[in-house]
Structures are given as C-alpha cells and as structure tokens.
C-alpha cells in the first residue's frame, strides 16, 4: 500500500497536474474577485486596492514558503523541492486539489460566514501573485528571453540552485535584502 505522502509526491510529478494547477489557481482567483465584486457588491476601487495589497502580501509569502517551508519545513515539501533542485526543468507542482482545500474553507469562513467584505479580493491578489510567480519560475527554467531584467533574474535564480541558502526570492530580490540572504560574491 502506498503512503499518502508517496501518492502526493507522485501526483505532483505529473505534467497534467502541473498544468491543471494553473487552471485551478486562475479559477480560484476569478472566483474570489467575483465573490467581492459580483456577490458582495464591493466597489471596483476597493477591490482593486485590496487586490494590490494581496499581491504585496504574496511577495513575502513567496520568500517565506521558499526559505522556511521548501528548504527547512515539512518533509513532504522539502522532498518535492529537492526534486526540483535535482531536475529544474521537471514539471513539478503541488497537487491541483491542495490549494482549494487550503484556501476555500478560510475564505468561506471569513468572507461567507463572518461576512468580511474585501477579504476575497486580497486572496485574489495573493493568487495573482502566486500565478505570476509560477509562470515566471517556469519561464526562468524553460525559456531564453533577451530582456535584461529577465536574464538577471534567471542568473540570480541559477545562483540559488548552486547555493541553496541564498536568493530565495524568485520574482524579486527585496526580501532577500531584508533578511540578508542575497548572494554576495566575495572578493579574493
């Protein structure tokens, strides 16, 4: 009999799961925006501002997840991330059903049962950041793009793969500077 952890790791290695996560995450982002704007009639300006705050929150989440969960956290998260470090172009992703299981119950509790307007817009922004991160991370490993900022980000991420205790921020370096984990070349 296969353990749940082994089964989850096997699902996470499936290319169909990899692409399904984009579909599910985009659908959740749209659902969260619809919740606030369509169902709760939150003004677009408020939803937009809260959406942007969710994106800002994502940047810190990206750093925290990558540094403390993927490198030092739960064994299953570390195992999946180690597979990514071993084969950076492999199609590895959290199983598509995990994010709805993690995010829909708190959203329904806070936005539905408690009725906090705007919470879903923050979640939508957070998911936008997550989707943008996922696509950018995929692109860093699979594409050659001529833009300087992309090549620089690609170089910084390659350094992380060579020196895993540095450069945890994939989409931005800001939190690496704050937490002093940015790779610094030493002079010899």
N, C-alpha and C positions, 0 to 999 in steps of 0.2 A: 504494500500500500504506500502511495506517495504522500509525503507530509505536505501540509498546506503551504509551507514556505517554499518547498521544491516546486510545487504546482504553480505558485505565483511567479517564481523566477522563470519557469518555462513559458508561461503566458507572456511575461514581459519581454521575452526574446523573439516573439512572433512579429514579423513585418506587418501583418494585418492589424495586430494590436497597436503597433507603433502609429500607424496612420489613423486608426479609429480614435486614438486619444485626441487628435486634433479636432475631429468631428464632434466628439462628446464635449470637449472643453469649449469649442466655439458655441455649441448649442447651449451650454450652461451660461456662458457669458450673455448670450441673447436673451435667455430666459430670465436672468437676473435683472437685466435692463427693462425687459417687458414688465416684470413684476412691479418695479417702482414707477415707470412711466405709464404703462398701459393699464395696470390694475389699481395702483395706489395714486395715480394722477400727480406724481411728483413733477414739479416744473422742470423743463429741459435744462434750464440753467443750473438748478440744484443738482440734478442727476449728473450733469457734465462735470461740475466741480467735485462731486463725490467720486465720480469715475476716475478723475485725475488723481485724487487722493489715494484711491485703490492702486493705481499704477505706482505711485511713490512708495506705498507700503510693499508692493511686490519687490522693489529693488532690494530692500532689507531682507525680505523673505528668501530671495534668491541666494544671498550671501549666507544667511543662517542655515538654510537647508543644505547648501553645498558644503559648507565647512563642518557644521556640527552634526548633521543627520547623515549625509552621504559618506563623510570621511571618519566620523567618530561615533555615530549614533547606532540605531538598531542594526542588528546583524544582517537582516534581510536587505536593508537599504545600502549598507556597506557592500554586501555581496554583489548587488546589482551594479553599483557604481564602480566597483573593482573590475567587473566585466567590461564596463565602458572604457576604463583606463587601459585594459588589456587589448581591446579592439574598438578604437574610437569611431569607426565607421559602421559598426553594427547597429541594427535597428532595435534599440533597447528603450523601453518606456514602461512607466508604472502601468499596470493593467488598467484598461479603459474604465472599468467599473469602480475603481478605488476613489477617484475624485468625486463622483456623485455621492458615494457612500459617506465621504468625509464632509462634504460641503452642503448637501441638501438638508440634512437634519438641523444643523445650526441655523441655516437660512430660514427654514420653516418655523423654527422656534422663535428666532429673534424678529424676523420680518413678518411672519404669519401670525403666530400665537401672541407674541408680545406687541406686535404691530409697529415696530420701529421703522418709520419711513426713511429711505436713503441707504439703509444697510445693504440692500441688494445691489445698489449702484456701486458701492465701494467694492463689493465682491466681484461685480462685473469688471471693474477697472483692474482688480487684482488678477482676474482670469485673463484679461487682455495682456497684462504684463507677462503672465505665465506663457501664454501662446506666443507672444513676440520673442520671449527668451527661448522657447522650444525651437521655433523656426530659426532664430539666429544661431543657436547652438548647433542645430543640424547643418546649417549653411557653413559654419566655420569648419566642420569636418568633411563636407562633401563638395564644396564649390570653391572655385578660384575666381574671386571678384577683384577687379582692378582698382576699386576705390581705396584710397589711403587709409581711411578710418577702419575699413573692414580688414585690410591686411594687418593693420596694427593690432586690432582686436584678436585676429587669428593668431598672430605671433604671441600675444600675451596669453592666450589660451593654450597654445603649444607649450609655453613655459610651465603652465600649471601641470600639464601632463608629464613633463620632465621633472618638475619639482612640486609634488602634490601638496606641500604645506604652504604654498603661495598662490596668489592670483585666483581666489575663489569666485570673485565676481566675473561672470561670463559676459554680461551685457554692458557692464560699466565697472570702472575701477574705484569709484568713490568709496565704497565700504571697505575695500582693501586698504585704502589710505587711512580711513578712520581707525580700523582695527590693526593697522601696521602689519598686514600680511602681503603687501605688494612686493613682488620680486624686485630686488635691487641688486644690480650687478656690482660686485666688489672689485675694487682696483687692486691690482697685483703689482 
